[in-house]
């Protein structure tokens, strides 16, 4: 009889974030500008991947039979956090690419941060450590 208290482990090779969007072209363009990278594994109007140190980001167009899962203007509860060297420069950069942060800079225990949103409504948290 197996031990009911035996601890199972999950073995995995890699973890990444995937963002669903109904406007994939606009969202890929946003992340290309924000991350200053060209997408890899790019399938126009379907899928793109950005691979950079510490994170692998995938963006996909939901299949027709799954669109209702993603059809909202508020994005998800997920946030993408980017630690930046210069918050003022990051704000200027986001503004320059057409996505100025909403609201004011927030002072948090770890430093200063500001929120912005991608074209699909997913929240970006840009922060500068104290």
Phi, psi and omega in degrees: 000131181292150178287118182291347181258006180296134181272127176269153177237149176261123179253127180217158181264332187196152175232147177205168178259136175237132182247126174270140179212144177273347175238076187295323181298314180295320182289319176297318178299317179301308182291329175298317179289314182299312184271349182056046179225153171268145180291150174254166181045052186269124173237106184311136178064013181225310192198146173207149177234143172241126181239118179216167185308132175078353182204143173240121183244126177244143178234131183221155174267119180299147175293153184311317183283001178242000185303322182298333177296329187249001186277077174213157182264000183263358184070196182255184176280000182279147172232142172260122182255130177236119174279123182249157180281323184223104184297319180299319178293321179297319178297315179298320180296312178300319178297319181296325180271006172095014180228067181297143178300150176263140177084185183261167175295136181253135174267119180243174182297333182266353181145211179252146180215162177215152181254142173220172182225142176279175182300337180271000178090007177283138184279136171253135172246115175255127183222152176239124181294155176300000000 
